Structure formats: structure tokens, C-alpha cells
Amino acid sequence: MIITRTPLRVSFAGGGTDLPSFYRAYGGGAVTSAAIDKYIHVLVNTKFDRSIRVAYSRTENVTSFEELQHELVREAMRLTGVTEKLEIHTIADIPGEGTGLGSSSTLTVGLLNALYAYKGELKDPATLAEEAFRIEGQILHGTLGKQDHYAAAYGGVDYFEFLPDDTVRTTPLPLSQPEREALSDHLSLFYTGTTRKAQGLLRTQDARTASNEATLSRMRGLAVETRDALLARDFPRVGRLLDNGWQLKRSLSEGISNDEIDGAYDRAKAAGAYGGKITGAGGGGFLLVVHPPERSREIASALAPMERLPIRIAPEGSQILVVRR
């Protein structure tokens, strides 16, 4: 039996510039993000017979992996070559899709890590991230960027550069454990109560890459500034940079924000938040707020009935927790 644990993430700045349509054509992309202490666990175990059982929000029992309707599980099995006599369970701290925390990419990274470990192989974070992106972006023809896969694989707080030749340069930010705790104290997630599939918004943004080039280039620059603000331990500036990025992001396409989200964001700022943004592609999911730690209760009250989810930085990426043979 193998169990892996893989973190979800919040992106601070640069989201959208990790799409191949941008970074290949316009000199590369850049994202500053952090893994958080909300996880997806994947359990892989040998099944007595040659059939396959996969349990997630539903349960599939099939005789061949080709019959699986869960595309990510099916293609991860195909890529790793682990295709029979298997039971797979996935457990998410934050269930459901469309939350903007990178859940599908986190799941794919965790699946690959578990299946390779089941074979007795250990893969480095870059390989897990690239193969997870290959499954979602190339094999399944999804429209998405690379940042989620890399954040899930590496963990911690990172500055990622997505180069025109499709390579990725990863720079973990050297924050000490007390500094990660201080950053965590400045962060809150608020659930909007709405989820949405990212593909529609991302396809629209992808199609408008050329017309949005100037805005996306500014957002890439904000990733650099946010990296530097984090290195300076200037968390108020981090919040202000997120505010700048949110104003830019809202202009990329329709549907990224709405009156409800705008109203909640305005109330958070009026209650003392430095800034924030909707996580992921937009349109719903979680509102990320950067704030003075002492203002967390006032902001939570201003955003009620949205539920506040305190988060901590997860220093490690996808991990193998259990190996039992």
C-alpha cells in the first residue's frame, strides 16, 4: 500500500502568464505562489483479482483501466504502466472542483507519485510536474498553465519562470519557518459559495492572449515584485501587489469577477485588508485576502456569511507518507 499527500496552492501573482500561448510567444512567464496546508491524499493498494476499483466522489469498478471514466486516473495509470490489480482512493481536504486552488493538478501529481512508488520508483518534483501537465494539457487537451503542477510538486513558497522553450526554472524563496508562519498569519481564504469549471474562462483568456499581451506582461512583472516583497518580508506590500494584479486580472475576460465578488472584495478592504484576489481562473471559488493578523476577525465579520478558512504555508510538496508491502 502506498499513500501520498500533495498540497493545494494559492497563487500570488503572474497567473495567466504560465499558459503556453503566452510564455512561448512573449518571452516567458512568471508566477509567485505558495503551497498550503490543504491536501489531496492518494491511496494505492493491490487488489486481489485483476480488476480495478477507484473511489473518489463516486466509485468505479472495472475490468480494464481503459474503462475508467475518471480521466486523470486512467491516464496516470497508462503513463506509469500500472494498469491492473489495483485499488485507488482519493481523499481531498477541500472536496469538489472549481475552487481555484489547483485541485485537478494536485490530484494528478499525487496520483503519479503514488503509482510510481507502487512500482518501486521515485520521481523528482520536476518530472512529476511535467508529466502531470502532459496528462492534463496534452493527452486530455485541456487549456491550462503549468503553475499548479509545479506548486503541488515542490511545495513551499516559490518563484517559477516558464521559459519559451517549455522548460521551467524553479526558485524556492528562502523563508525560515517563523517567516512562513508570519506570512501565514497574514493570509485568509473565504469561500464564495460558488464553484466553476476553469476551462471555459481559460479558453477565453487563451484565445485573447495576443490582445491581452500588454496586461499579461505587467502581471508577469508583478510576480517579480511580489517575489521581492516576500524576500523583504514586506507583507503589506505583498497585499498591495495582489490588489494591483486583481485589477489587471479582471480585465482579461468577462466572468472573472461579478458584483458579488466585487462587493465582498470591497468590504474586505474597508475592514482593513491590504489586498487580495480570487484564486485560480476566477468566477468563484475562494477569495484570498492579505491582511494584518489583528484584523482577521473584522474582515471575517465583514464578509459573513462567507466562511473563513485560515491557511498555513506547506513547506513540502508531494510526499510519500506510507509504503507498506
TORLO-562054 format. One record per residue (C-alpha): residue number from 1; residue in three letters; x, y, z. Coordinates in steps of 0.25 Angstrom, whole numbers, plus 2048, in hexadecimal, padded with zeros to 3 digits. Each point is the difference from the previous one (the first is absolute). Example, Ala and Ser with C-alpha at 12.3 -4.5 7.8 and 13.67 -1.06 7.14 Angstrom:
% residues 2
{r 1; 'Ala'; {831; 7EE; 81F}} {r 2; 'Ser'; {806; 80E; 7FE}} 
END
This chain:
% residues 325
{r 1; 'Met'; {800; 800; 800}} {r 2; 'Ile'; {805; 80E; 7FC}} {r 3; 'Ile'; {7FA; 80D; 806}} {r 4; 'Thr'; {804; 80E; 7FA}} {r 5; 'Arg'; {7FD; 80E; 805}} {r 6; 'Thr'; {800; 80B; 7F7}} {r 7; 'Pro'; {7FD; 80F; 803}} {r 8; 'Leu'; {7F7; 80A; 7F9}} {r 9; 'Arg'; {805; 80E; 7FD}} {r 10; 'Val'; {7FD; 80E; 800}} {r 11; 'Ser'; {806; 809; 7F5}} {r 12; 'Phe'; {804; 80E; 804}} {r 13; 'Ala'; {804; 806; 7F2}} {r 14; 'Gly'; {802; 7FC; 7F2}} {r 15; 'Gly'; {7F5; 7F7; 7FD}} {r 16; 'Gly'; {7FD; 7FF; 7F2}} {r 17; 'Thr'; {80E; 802; 7FB}} {r 18; 'Asp'; {802; 7F1; 803}} {r 19; 'Leu'; {7F7; 7FD; 7F4}} {r 20; 'Pro'; {809; 7FA; 7F4}} {r 21; 'Ser'; {7F9; 80A; 7F7}} {r 22; 'Phe'; {806; 80C; 807}} {r 23; 'Tyr'; {80E; 7FB; 805}} {r 24; 'Arg'; {804; 7F9; 7F3}} {r 25; 'Ala'; {7FC; 80D; 7F8}} {r 26; 'Tyr'; {803; 80C; 809}} {r 27; 'Gly'; {80E; 7FD; 807}} {r 28; 'Gly'; {7FB; 7F7; 80B}} {r 29; 'Gly'; {7F7; 800; 80C}} {r 30; 'Ala'; {802; 801; 80F}} {r 31; 'Val'; {7F7; 7FD; 80C}} {r 32; 'Thr'; {803; 801; 80F}} {r 33; 'Ser'; {7F7; 7F7; 808}} {r 34; 'Ala'; {800; 7F7; 80D}} {r 35; 'Ala'; {7FB; 7F2; 804}} {r 36; 'Ile'; {7F6; 800; 80B}} {r 37; 'Asp'; {7FD; 7F6; 80B}} {r 38; 'Lys'; {7F3; 7FB; 7F9}} {r 39; 'Tyr'; {804; 7F2; 7F9}} {r 40; 'Ile'; {7FB; 7F5; 7F7}} {r 41; 'His'; {804; 7F3; 805}} {r 42; 'Val'; {801; 7F4; 7F6}} {r 43; 'Leu'; {800; 7F1; 805}} {r 44; 'Val'; {804; 7F5; 7F6}} {r 45; 'Asn'; {7FF; 7F2; 804}} {r 46; 'Thr'; {801; 7F2; 7F9}} {r 47; 'Lys'; {7F2; 7FA; 7FD}} {r 48; 'Phe'; {7FE; 7F1; 802}} {r 49; 'Asp'; {7FB; 7FE; 7F2}} {r 50; 'Arg'; {804; 806; 7F3}} {r 51; 'Ser'; {7F5; 80B; 800}} {r 52; 'Ile'; {801; 80F; 804}} {r 53; 'Arg'; {7F9; 807; 80A}} {r 54; 'Val'; {801; 810; 801}} {r 55; 'Ala'; {7F9; 807; 80B}} {r 56; 'Tyr'; {7FE; 80F; 800}} {r 57; 'Ser'; {7F3; 808; 800}} {r 58; 'Arg'; {7FA; 7F3; 7FA}} {r 59; 'Thr'; {806; 7F2; 7FF}} {r 60; 'Glu'; {804; 7F9; 7F3}} {r 61; 'Asn'; {802; 7F1; 7FF}} {r 62; 'Val'; {805; 7FC; 7F2}} {r 63; 'Thr'; {807; 7F4; 7FA}} {r 64; 'Ser'; {80A; 809; 7F8}} {r 65; 'Phe'; {806; 80E; 803}} {r 66; 'Glu'; {7FB; 804; 7F2}} {r 67; 'Glu'; {7F2; 800; 805}} {r 68; 'Leu'; {803; 80A; 80B}} {r 69; 'Gln'; {7F7; 80D; 7FF}} {r 70; 'His'; {80A; 807; 809}} {r 71; 'Glu'; {809; 805; 7F5}} {r 72; 'Leu'; {80C; 805; 809}} {r 73; 'Val'; {800; 7F2; 807}} {r 74; 'Arg'; {7FF; 7F9; 7F3}} {r 75; 'Glu'; {80B; 808; 7F9}} {r 76; 'Ala'; {809; 800; 80C}} {r 77; 'Met'; {7FF; 7F0; 800}} {r 78; 'Arg'; {803; 800; 7F1}} {r 79; 'Leu'; {80C; 809; 802}} {r 80; 'Thr'; {807; 7F9; 80B}} {r 81; 'Gly'; {7FC; 7F2; 7FB}} {r 82; 'Val'; {7F9; 7FC; 80D}} {r 83; 'Thr'; {7F3; 7FB; 7F9}} {r 84; 'Glu'; {7FA; 7F4; 808}} {r 85; 'Lys'; {7FD; 7F9; 80D}} {r 86; 'Leu'; {7FF; 80E; 807}} {r 87; 'Glu'; {7F7; 807; 80A}} {r 88; 'Ile'; {801; 810; 800}} {r 89; 'His'; {7FA; 809; 80A}} {r 90; 'Thr'; {801; 80F; 800}} {r 91; 'Ile'; {7FD; 809; 80C}} {r 92; 'Ala'; {7FF; 80F; 7FF}} {r 93; 'Asp'; {800; 80A; 80C}} {r 94; 'Ile'; {7F8; 809; 7F7}} {r 95; 'Pro'; {7F7; 7F8; 7F7}} {r 96; 'Gly'; {7FB; 804; 7F3}} {r 97; 'Glu'; {805; 807; 7F4}} {r 98; 'Gly'; {800; 80E; 7FC}} {r 99; 'Thr'; {806; 806; 80D}} {r 100; 'Gly'; {80C; 806; 7F9}} {r 101; 'Leu'; {80A; 7F9; 809}} {r 102; 'Gly'; {806; 7F7; 7F5}} {r 103; 'Ser'; {7F8; 7F3; 804}} {r 104; 'Ser'; {801; 7F9; 7F3}} {r 105; 'Ser'; {80F; 802; 7FE}} {r 106; 'Thr'; {803; 7FD; 80F}} {r 107; 'Leu'; {7F8; 7F3; 7FE}} {r 108; 'Thr'; {808; 7FC; 7F3}} {r 109; 'Val'; {80D; 803; 807}} {r 110; 'Gly'; {7FC; 7F8; 80C}} {r 111; 'Leu'; {7FB; 7F4; 7F7}} {r 112; 'Leu'; {80D; 800; 7F8}} {r 113; 'Asn'; {808; 800; 80D}} {r 114; 'Ala'; {7F8; 7F4; 806}} {r 115; 'Leu'; {800; 7F8; 7F4}} {r 116; 'Tyr'; {80F; 801; 7FD}} {r 117; 'Ala'; {802; 7FD; 80F}} {r 118; 'Tyr'; {7F8; 7F4; 7FE}} {r 119; 'Lys'; {809; 7FB; 7F5}} {r 120; 'Gly'; {80C; 803; 809}} {r 121; 'Glu'; {804; 80D; 7F9}} {r 122; 'Leu'; {803; 80D; 806}} {r 123; 'Lys'; {7FE; 80D; 7F7}} {r 124; 'Asp'; {805; 80E; 802}} {r 125; 'Pro'; {7F7; 80B; 801}} {r 126; 'Ala'; {803; 806; 7F2}} {r 127; 'Thr'; {7FC; 7F2; 7FA}} {r 128; 'Leu'; {7F3; 7FF; 808}} {r 129; 'Ala'; {7FC; 80E; 7FC}} {r 130; 'Glu'; {804; 7FF; 7F1}} {r 131; 'Glu'; {7F9; 7F2; 7FF}} {r 132; 'Ala'; {7F3; 805; 807}} {r 133; 'Phe'; {800; 80C; 7F7}} {r 134; 'Arg'; {802; 7F7; 7F4}} {r 135; 'Ile'; {7F4; 7F8; 804}} {r 136; 'Glu'; {7F6; 80C; 802}} {r 137; 'Gly'; {805; 809; 7F5}} {r 138; 'Gln'; {805; 7F7; 7F5}} {r 139; 'Ile'; {7FA; 7F2; 802}} {r 140; 'Leu'; {7F2; 805; 805}} {r 141; 'His'; {801; 80D; 7F7}} {r 142; 'Gly'; {7FD; 80A; 80C}} {r 143; 'Thr'; {802; 80E; 800}} {r 144; 'Leu'; {809; 803; 80C}} {r 145; 'Gly'; {80D; 806; 805}} {r 146; 'Lys'; {80C; 7F8; 807}} {r 147; 'Gln'; {800; 808; 80D}} {r 148; 'Asp'; {7F6; 7F6; 808}} {r 149; 'His'; {808; 7F4; 7FC}} {r 150; 'Tyr'; {80E; 806; 805}} {r 151; 'Ala'; {7FA; 806; 80D}} {r 152; 'Ala'; {7FA; 7F2; 803}} {r 153; 'Ala'; {80D; 7F9; 7FD}} {r 154; 'Tyr'; {80A; 80A; 807}} {r 155; 'Gly'; {7F8; 806; 80C}} {r 156; 'Gly'; {804; 80C; 808}} {r 157; 'Val'; {800; 80E; 7FA}} {r 158; 'Asp'; {806; 800; 7F2}} {r 159; 'Tyr'; {803; 809; 7F4}} {r 160; 'Phe'; {7FE; 7F9; 7F3}} {r 161; 'Glu'; {805; 804; 7F3}} {r 162; 'Phe'; {7FA; 7FA; 7F4}} {r 163; 'Leu'; {809; 801; 7F4}} {r 164; 'Pro'; {7FD; 801; 7F1}} {r 165; 'Asp'; {806; 7F2; 7FE}} {r 166; 'Asp'; {7F6; 7FA; 80A}} {r 167; 'Thr'; {80B; 7FE; 80B}} {r 168; 'Val'; {7FD; 805; 80E}} {r 169; 'Arg'; {809; 807; 809}} {r 170; 'Thr'; {7FC; 7FE; 80F}} {r 171; 'Thr'; {806; 809; 80B}} {r 172; 'Pro'; {7FB; 7FC; 80E}} {r 173; 'Leu'; {7FF; 80D; 809}} {r 174; 'Pro'; {809; 7FF; 80C}} {r 175; 'Leu'; {7F6; 803; 80B}} {r 176; 'Ser'; {803; 7FA; 80D}} {r 177; 'Gln'; {7F5; 7F8; 808}} {r 178; 'Pro'; {7FD; 80C; 809}} {r 179; 'Glu'; {7FF; 809; 7F3}} {r 180; 'Arg'; {7F7; 7F6; 7F9}} {r 181; 'Glu'; {7F7; 800; 80D}} {r 182; 'Ala'; {800; 810; 7FF}} {r 183; 'Leu'; {7FC; 7FF; 7F2}} {r 184; 'Ser'; {7F5; 7F6; 803}} {r 185; 'Asp'; {7FB; 809; 80B}} {r 186; 'His'; {7FD; 80B; 7F5}} {r 187; 'Leu'; {7F8; 7F7; 7F7}} {r 188; 'Ser'; {7F2; 7FB; 800}} {r 189; 'Leu'; {7F7; 7F9; 7F6}} {r 190; 'Phe'; {7F1; 803; 7FF}} {r 191; 'Tyr'; {7F7; 7F6; 7F9}} {r 192; 'Thr'; {7F7; 808; 7F6}} {r 193; 'Gly'; {7F6; 7F4; 800}} {r 194; 'Thr'; {801; 7FF; 7F1}} {r 195; 'Thr'; {809; 7F6; 7F8}} {r 196; 'Arg'; {802; 801; 7F2}} {r 197; 'Lys'; {808; 7F8; 7F5}} {r 198; 'Ala'; {80C; 807; 7FD}} {r 199; 'Gln'; {801; 7FB; 7F1}} {r 200; 'Gly'; {7F6; 80A; 7FB}} {r 201; 'Leu'; {807; 80C; 806}} {r 202; 'Leu'; {80E; 7FB; 7FC}} {r 203; 'Arg'; {7FC; 7FD; 7F2}} {r 204; 'Thr'; {7FA; 80E; 7FE}} {r 205; 'Gln'; {80D; 806; 806}} {r 206; 'Asp'; {808; 7F7; 7F7}} {r 207; 'Ala'; {7F9; 805; 7F4}} {r 208; 'Arg'; {803; 80E; 804}} {r 209; 'Thr'; {80F; 7FF; 803}} {r 210; 'Ala'; {804; 809; 7F5}} {r 211; 'Ser'; {7F7; 80B; 804}} {r 212; 'Asn'; {803; 7FF; 80E}} {r 213; 'Glu'; {80F; 7FF; 7FE}} {r 214; 'Ala'; {803; 80E; 807}} {r 215; 'Thr'; {7F7; 7FC; 80C}} {r 216; 'Leu'; {806; 7F2; 802}} {r 217; 'Ser'; {80E; 806; 7FF}} {r 218; 'Arg'; {7FD; 80A; 80B}} {r 219; 'Met'; {7FB; 7F4; 808}} {r 220; 'Arg'; {80D; 7F9; 7FD}} {r 221; 'Gly'; {807; 80C; 806}} {r 222; 'Leu'; {7F7; 7FF; 80D}} {r 223; 'Ala'; {805; 7F2; 802}} {r 224; 'Val'; {80E; 805; 801}} {r 225; 'Glu'; {7FC; 80C; 809}} {r 226; 'Thr'; {7F8; 7F6; 809}} {r 227; 'Arg'; {80C; 7F7; 801}} {r 228; 'Asp'; {809; 80C; 804}} {r 229; 'Ala'; {7F5; 804; 80A}} {r 230; 'Leu'; {800; 7F2; 806}} {r 231; 'Leu'; {80F; 800; 801}} {r 232; 'Ala'; {800; 80E; 807}} {r 233; 'Arg'; {7F5; 7FA; 80A}} {r 234; 'Asp'; {7F7; 80C; 7FC}} {r 235; 'Phe'; {7F3; 7F9; 801}} {r 236; 'Pro'; {7F8; 80D; 7FF}} {r 237; 'Arg'; {806; 802; 7F2}} {r 238; 'Val'; {7FD; 7F2; 7FC}} {r 239; 'Gly'; {7F1; 804; 803}} {r 240; 'Arg'; {801; 80C; 7F8}} {r 241; 'Leu'; {807; 7F9; 7F4}} {r 242; 'Leu'; {7F4; 7F6; 800}} {r 243; 'Asp'; {7F7; 80B; 800}} {r 244; 'Asn'; {807; 805; 7F3}} {r 245; 'Gly'; {800; 7F3; 7FA}} {r 246; 'Trp'; {7F1; 7FE; 803}} {r 247; 'Gln'; {7FC; 80C; 7F9}} {r 248; 'Leu'; {808; 7FC; 7F4}} {r 249; 'Lys'; {7FB; 7F2; 800}} {r 250; 'Arg'; {7F1; 805; 800}} {r 251; 'Ser'; {803; 806; 7F2}} {r 252; 'Leu'; {805; 7F3; 7F9}} {r 253; 'Ser'; {7F2; 7FB; 7FD}} {r 254; 'Glu'; {7F1; 800; 805}} {r 255; 'Gly'; {7FC; 7F7; 80B}} {r 256; 'Ile'; {80D; 801; 808}} {r 257; 'Ser'; {7F8; 809; 80A}} {r 258; 'Asn'; {7F2; 804; 803}} {r 259; 'Asp'; {7F8; 809; 809}} {r 260; 'Glu'; {800; 7F7; 80C}} {r 261; 'Ile'; {80F; 7FD; 7FF}} {r 262; 'Asp'; {803; 80F; 7FE}} {r 263; 'Gly'; {7F7; 804; 80C}} {r 264; 'Ala'; {807; 7F6; 809}} {r 265; 'Tyr'; {80E; 804; 7FC}} {r 266; 'Asp'; {7FC; 80F; 803}} {r 267; 'Arg'; {7FB; 7FC; 80E}} {r 268; 'Ala'; {80D; 7F9; 803}} {r 269; 'Lys'; {808; 80C; 7FC}} {r 270; 'Ala'; {7F7; 809; 808}} {r 271; 'Ala'; {802; 7F7; 80C}} {r 272; 'Gly'; {80F; 801; 7FF}} {r 273; 'Ala'; {805; 7F6; 7F6}} {r 274; 'Tyr'; {80C; 805; 7F8}} {r 275; 'Gly'; {7FB; 7F9; 7F3}} {r 276; 'Gly'; {7FC; 7F2; 7FA}} {r 277; 'Lys'; {7FB; 7F9; 7F4}} {r 278; 'Ile'; {7F7; 7F5; 7FC}} {r 279; 'Thr'; {808; 7F3; 800}} {r 280; 'Gly'; {802; 7F9; 7F2}} {r 281; 'Ala'; {7F9; 804; 7F3}} {r 282; 'Gly'; {7F6; 808; 807}} {r 283; 'Gly'; {7F0; 800; 801}} {r 284; 'Gly'; {7FF; 7F9; 80D}} {r 285; 'Gly'; {808; 7F7; 80A}} {r 286; 'Phe'; {808; 807; 80B}} {r 287; 'Leu'; {803; 80E; 802}} {r 288; 'Leu'; {80E; 802; 805}} {r 289; 'Val'; {802; 80B; 809}} {r 290; 'Val'; {80E; 806; 806}} {r 291; 'His'; {7FD; 808; 80D}} {r 292; 'Pro'; {807; 804; 80D}} {r 293; 'Pro'; {7FE; 7F4; 809}} {r 294; 'Glu'; {7F9; 808; 80A}} {r 295; 'Arg'; {7F5; 804; 7F6}} {r 296; 'Ser'; {7FC; 7F1; 7FD}} {r 297; 'Arg'; {7F3; 801; 809}} {r 298; 'Glu'; {7FB; 80D; 7FA}} {r 299; 'Ile'; {802; 7FB; 7F2}} {r 300; 'Ala'; {7F9; 7F3; 803}} {r 301; 'Ser'; {7F5; 808; 805}} {r 302; 'Ala'; {7FF; 809; 7F4}} {r 303; 'Leu'; {800; 7F4; 7F7}} {r 304; 'Ala'; {7F6; 7F8; 807}} {r 305; 'Pro'; {7F9; 7F6; 7FD}} {r 306; 'Met'; {80C; 7FC; 7F8}} {r 307; 'Glu'; {808; 7F6; 808}} {r 308; 'Arg'; {80E; 804; 803}} {r 309; 'Leu'; {80B; 7F5; 7FE}} {r 310; 'Pro'; {80D; 803; 807}} {r 311; 'Ile'; {80C; 7FA; 7F9}} {r 312; 'Arg'; {80E; 7FD; 803}} {r 313; 'Ile'; {80C; 7FF; 7F6}} {r 314; 'Ala'; {803; 7F2; 7FD}} {r 315; 'Pro'; {80F; 7FF; 7FF}} {r 316; 'Glu'; {801; 7F3; 7F8}} {r 317; 'Gly'; {7FA; 7FB; 7F3}} {r 318; 'Ser'; {7FA; 7F3; 7FD}} {r 319; 'Gln'; {805; 7F5; 80A}} {r 320; 'Ile'; {7FF; 7F1; 801}} {r 321; 'Leu'; {7FB; 7FE; 80E}} {r 322; 'Val'; {7FE; 7F1; 801}} {r 323; 'Val'; {807; 7F5; 7F9}} {r 324; 'Arg'; {7FB; 7F2; 804}} {r 325; 'Arg'; {802; 7F4; 7F8}} 
END
